Amino acid sequence: MHFPVTEESRLSDYLKHAGPQFHDEKDVIFSLYNELSAVKNIVSNKDIIVSLLKKLEKESDIVKLDIYRKALEIVVQRTPDDVIY
């Protein structure tokens, strides 16, 4: 999979080198990226964050909730803060 060369590419690079303990989270993030890129030309980390929040709101399975939460943590940690001028 190829992310555009942007801040999202840092997320992609991190996920490619993340250990096997993040296998499920990587699958969720890449799946969301693919879904979003089918309808958007550029997918930002914020798009992925919003999608993960929606999944967290709708999910009741404890295991999936944990995966979504960890995936959200990964994306948020790799997303630069907005600069306010």
Secondary structure by P-SEA (a helix, b strand, c coil): ccccccaaaaaaaaaaaccccaaaaaaaaaaaaaaaaaccccccaaaaaaaaaaaaaccccaaaaaaaaaaaaaaaaaccccccc
